[in-house]
Amino acid sequence: MAQDRIARQCICCTSAELDRSPAVLMPFVAKRVFGHEPVQITEEWGLRDLQSGMAYTLCASLQCQRCGALFLDYRFSDAEMMSLYQGYRDERYNRERQRFEPGYAATVEHYEGRAGYIADVERWLEPRLPANPAVLDWGGDSGINTPLLGRSRLTHVYDISTVAPLPGVEAVDLETIKRHDYDLITCSQVLEHVPYPLALLAQIAESLHADTLLYLEVPHEALIRNNPGSKQLAGLKRHWHEHINFYTEQSLRELVSQAGLQVQEFMHLDVDLGWRNGTLLGLLAKRA
């Protein structure tokens, strides 16, 4: 699949049948990615054909008319992704985001501990795995939310951040991954952030052996959840932030299939995230 700067086909099923509607990129993301700040256009600018008012970074909402995936048209580069997530939730990051989003700092504490819903995920996974499995958490930060933490014979984390891993967790590179056989590879709360989810999933698939289970997890975003089956959501999505991809169950199934994998089971999980309630989509997949 071509990695277009502006998406021209679905990020999940590759269909070119997309509905489009104008939107804005939220100022914090625009600042981190492009260096853009909101600006007030006034009469003093002397612009004959532009109306006065606040100017924000424009973008578009795209929805696939085949699988229902809803996503931002911009596909960020590797350098832009590094700029966006550098020092994720450290003091500087929080201070800068608080400037654009007053009240953000009050939510940070809810991300510092292990999420309570992980216990539900573990109960779903354990009967499907051998005892003391070898686990790789792809995009797992410090390992704070890696399933079966402390109950697996090894816990590896692969992440682009420089966050120090927790005790008992080993941060690994791609070469190290190639030298191990994992019983479980997880990729949780990642695919909603990445510009090319199919490319990422194809890369992960290279590390799956015949018996390796892959657990994928994404938010079941409220706009998708509250409008089941709708292909008319582009016009309702007026702004984009960190989550640049909104998935339907069908779009996740298409994504997995495009990566040469087969869905084994699907899960919908209602969760209490501490400061808000939500729903997650989870699935297990294996090599086709």
C-alpha positions as CSV (number, residue, x, y, z in Angstrom):
1,M,0.0,0.0,0.0
2,A,1.4,3.4,-1.0
3,Q,2.2,5.7,1.9
4,D,0.6,8.9,0.7
5,R,1.2,12.1,2.5
6,I,-2.5,12.9,2.1
7,A,-4.5,9.6,2.3
8,R,-6.1,8.7,-1.0
9,Q,-7.3,5.2,0.0
10,C,-8.6,3.5,3.1
11,I,-6.0,2.8,5.7
12,C,-7.6,-0.5,6.5
13,C,-9.1,-2.1,3.3
14,T,-7.3,0.1,0.7
15,S,-10.6,1.1,-1.0
16,A,-10.5,4.4,-2.8
17,E,-14.2,5.1,-2.1
18,L,-13.9,7.8,0.5
19,D,-16.3,10.4,1.8
20,R,-14.6,13.7,2.7
21,S,-15.5,16.6,4.9
22,P,-13.5,19.7,6.2
23,A,-12.2,19.7,9.7
24,V,-9.4,21.3,11.8
25,L,-6.3,19.8,13.4
26,M,-6.3,20.7,17.1
27,P,-3.8,23.4,18.0
28,F,-1.6,21.3,20.3
29,V,-1.1,18.6,17.6
30,A,-0.6,21.3,14.8
31,K,2.0,23.0,17.0
32,R,3.9,19.8,17.7
33,V,3.7,18.4,14.2
34,F,3.8,21.4,11.9
35,G,4.9,24.3,14.2
36,H,1.5,26.0,13.5
37,E,-0.1,28.3,16.1
38,P,-3.7,29.6,15.8
39,V,-3.7,33.1,14.4
40,Q,-6.3,36.0,14.4
41,I,-6.8,37.4,10.9
42,T,-7.8,41.1,11.3
43,E,-8.6,43.9,8.9
44,E,-5.1,45.2,9.4
45,W,-3.8,42.2,7.4
46,G,-5.3,43.8,4.3
47,L,-6.4,40.6,2.7
48,R,-9.1,41.4,0.2
49,D,-10.6,37.9,-0.2
50,L,-10.3,36.5,3.3
51,Q,-12.8,37.2,6.1
52,S,-11.5,38.3,9.6
53,G,-11.5,35.6,12.3
54,M,-9.4,32.8,13.9
55,A,-7.4,30.7,11.6
56,Y,-6.5,27.1,12.5
57,T,-4.8,24.3,10.6
58,L,-7.2,22.8,8.1
59,C,-7.5,19.1,7.4
60,A,-10.2,16.7,6.3
61,S,-12.1,13.8,7.8
62,L,-12.3,10.8,5.5
63,Q,-14.6,7.8,5.9
64,C,-14.2,4.6,3.9
65,Q,-17.5,3.7,2.2
66,R,-16.6,0.0,2.2
67,C,-15.4,-0.8,5.8
68,G,-16.4,2.4,7.7
69,A,-13.0,3.4,8.9
70,L,-12.9,7.1,9.8
71,F,-9.6,8.9,9.7
72,L,-7.6,12.1,9.3
73,D,-6.4,12.9,5.8
74,Y,-2.9,13.9,6.9
75,R,-0.5,11.0,7.3
76,F,2.4,12.1,9.5
77,S,6.0,11.3,8.7
78,D,8.3,9.5,11.0
79,A,9.9,12.8,12.0
80,E,6.5,14.4,12.7
81,M,5.5,11.4,14.8
82,M,8.7,11.8,16.9
83,S,7.9,15.5,17.3
84,L,4.4,14.8,18.4
85,Y,5.3,12.1,21.0
86,Q,8.7,13.2,22.2
87,G,8.7,13.2,26.0
88,Y,5.2,11.9,26.0
89,R,3.5,13.2,29.2
90,D,6.7,14.4,30.7
91,E,6.8,17.8,32.4
92,R,7.5,19.8,29.2
93,Y,4.8,17.9,27.2
94,N,2.2,18.4,29.9
95,R,3.0,22.1,30.2
96,E,2.8,22.7,26.5
97,R,-0.5,20.8,26.2
98,Q,-1.9,22.6,29.2
99,R,-1.3,25.9,27.4
100,F,-3.5,24.8,24.5
101,E,-5.9,22.7,26.5
102,P,-6.6,24.2,30.0
103,G,-7.5,21.4,32.3
104,Y,-5.4,18.7,30.7
105,A,-2.9,18.5,33.6
106,A,-5.7,17.3,35.9
107,T,-6.1,14.2,33.7
108,V,-2.5,13.1,33.7
109,E,-2.6,11.2,37.0
110,H,-5.1,8.8,35.6
111,Y,-2.4,7.5,33.1
112,E,0.4,7.0,35.7
113,G,-0.7,3.7,37.1
114,R,-1.7,0.3,35.6
115,A,-5.2,0.5,34.1
116,G,-7.8,-1.5,36.0
117,Y,-9.3,-3.0,32.8
118,I,-6.1,-4.9,32.1
119,A,-7.3,-7.6,34.5
120,D,-10.3,-8.2,32.3
121,V,-8.1,-8.5,29.3
122,E,-5.9,-11.0,31.1
123,R,-8.9,-13.1,32.1
124,W,-9.8,-13.3,28.4
125,L,-6.3,-14.1,27.3
126,E,-5.1,-16.6,29.8
127,P,-7.3,-19.6,28.8
128,R,-5.9,-19.2,25.2
129,L,-2.2,-19.2,26.2
130,P,0.3,-21.7,27.7
131,A,1.3,-21.2,31.3
132,N,4.1,-18.6,31.8
133,P,4.0,-17.3,28.2
134,A,6.7,-15.3,26.5
135,V,5.1,-11.9,25.8
136,L,6.1,-9.0,23.5
137,D,4.3,-5.7,23.9
138,W,4.6,-3.7,20.6
139,G,4.3,0.0,21.5
140,G,4.0,-0.8,25.2
141,D,5.8,2.2,26.7
142,S,7.3,1.1,30.0
143,G,5.3,-2.1,30.2
144,I,2.9,-0.5,32.7
145,N,-0.2,-2.0,30.9
146,T,1.4,-5.1,29.4
147,P,-0.9,-8.1,30.0
148,L,0.3,-10.9,32.2
149,L,3.0,-8.7,33.7
150,G,4.8,-10.7,36.4
151,R,3.2,-13.9,35.2
152,S,5.1,-14.4,32.0
153,R,8.5,-16.1,31.7
154,L,9.7,-13.0,29.8
155,T,8.2,-9.6,29.0
156,H,9.7,-7.6,26.2
157,V,8.6,-4.1,25.1
158,Y,9.3,-2.5,21.7
159,D,8.6,1.2,21.7
160,I,10.0,4.3,19.9
161,S,10.0,6.2,23.2
162,T,12.9,6.5,25.6
163,V,10.8,5.6,28.6
164,A,12.6,3.3,31.1
165,P,11.0,-0.1,31.4
166,L,9.6,-1.3,34.6
167,P,11.4,-4.0,36.7
168,G,11.0,-7.3,35.0
169,V,10.4,-5.7,31.6
170,E,13.1,-5.6,28.9
171,A,13.1,-3.0,26.2
172,V,14.2,-4.6,23.0
173,D,15.0,-3.7,19.4
174,L,13.9,-5.3,16.2
175,E,17.0,-7.5,15.9
176,T,16.3,-8.9,19.4
177,I,12.7,-9.6,18.5
178,K,13.8,-11.7,15.5
179,R,15.8,-14.0,17.9
180,H,12.7,-14.9,20.0
181,D,9.6,-17.0,19.7
182,Y,6.7,-15.4,21.5
183,D,3.5,-17.0,22.7
184,L,1.7,-13.6,22.7
185,I,2.4,-10.3,20.9
186,T,0.2,-7.4,22.0
187,C,-0.4,-4.1,20.3
188,S,-2.8,-2.1,22.5
189,Q,-3.9,1.5,22.2
190,V,-1.4,2.1,19.3
191,L,-3.2,1.6,16.0
192,E,-5.4,4.7,16.6
193,H,-2.2,6.9,16.7
194,V,-0.1,5.6,13.7
195,P,-0.3,7.0,10.2
196,Y,0.1,3.7,8.4
197,P,-1.5,1.0,10.5
198,L,-1.4,-1.6,7.7
199,A,2.4,-1.2,7.3
200,L,2.8,-1.5,11.1
201,L,0.7,-4.6,11.3
202,A,2.6,-6.2,8.4
203,Q,5.8,-5.5,10.3
204,I,4.4,-7.1,13.5
205,A,3.2,-10.1,11.4
206,E,6.8,-10.9,10.5
207,S,7.4,-11.7,14.2
208,L,4.5,-14.1,14.5
209,H,5.2,-17.8,14.4
210,A,2.7,-20.5,13.6
211,D,1.3,-20.6,17.2
212,T,1.8,-17.0,18.2
213,L,-1.3,-15.1,19.2
214,L,-1.6,-11.4,18.4
215,Y,-3.8,-9.3,20.6
216,L,-4.9,-6.0,19.1
217,E,-6.8,-3.3,21.1
218,V,-8.2,0.1,20.0
219,P,-10.8,2.5,21.5
220,H,-14.3,2.0,20.2
221,E,-14.7,5.7,19.7
222,A,-18.0,7.3,20.8
223,L,-18.8,8.6,17.3
224,I,-18.5,5.1,15.8
225,R,-20.2,3.4,18.8
226,N,-23.2,5.8,18.8
227,N,-23.7,5.5,15.0
228,P,-23.4,1.8,14.3
229,G,-23.0,1.0,10.6
230,S,-23.2,4.6,9.5
231,K,-21.0,5.7,6.5
232,Q,-22.0,9.3,6.9
233,L,-19.7,10.2,9.8
234,A,-17.1,12.4,8.0
235,G,-19.3,15.4,8.3
236,L,-19.7,14.9,12.0
237,K,-16.0,14.6,12.7
238,R,-14.9,18.3,12.8
239,H,-11.6,18.1,14.7
240,W,-8.7,15.7,15.1
241,H,-6.3,15.2,17.9
242,E,-3.9,12.3,18.9
243,H,-6.3,9.6,17.7
244,I,-6.1,10.0,13.9
245,N,-7.9,6.7,13.1
246,F,-11.3,5.6,14.3
247,Y,-12.1,1.9,13.7
248,T,-15.2,-0.2,13.2
249,E,-15.2,-3.9,13.8
250,Q,-15.4,-4.4,10.1
251,S,-12.4,-2.1,9.4
252,L,-10.3,-4.0,12.0
253,R,-11.1,-7.3,10.3
254,E,-10.2,-5.9,6.9
255,L,-6.9,-4.5,8.3
256,V,-6.0,-7.9,9.8
257,S,-6.8,-9.6,6.6
258,Q,-4.8,-7.2,4.5
259,A,-1.8,-8.0,6.7
260,G,-2.1,-11.7,5.9
261,L,-3.6,-12.7,9.3
262,Q,-6.8,-14.3,10.4
263,V,-9.1,-13.1,13.2
264,Q,-9.6,-15.8,15.8
265,E,-11.9,-14.0,18.2
266,F,-13.4,-10.5,18.8
267,M,-14.2,-8.7,22.1
268,H,-16.1,-5.6,23.1
269,L,-15.1,-4.4,26.6
270,D,-16.7,-1.6,28.6
271,V,-14.1,0.1,30.8
272,D,-13.8,2.7,33.5
273,L,-10.6,4.7,32.8
274,G,-10.8,6.7,36.0
275,W,-11.8,10.0,34.6
276,R,-14.2,8.8,31.9
277,N,-15.9,5.6,30.7
278,G,-15.2,4.0,27.4
279,T,-15.4,0.9,25.2
280,L,-12.6,-1.0,23.7
281,L,-12.4,-3.3,20.7
282,G,-10.1,-6.2,21.1
283,L,-9.2,-9.1,18.8
284,L,-7.0,-12.1,18.6
285,A,-5.4,-13.0,15.3
286,K,-2.9,-15.6,14.0
287,R,-1.0,-16.1,10.8
288,A,-3.2,-17.2,7.9
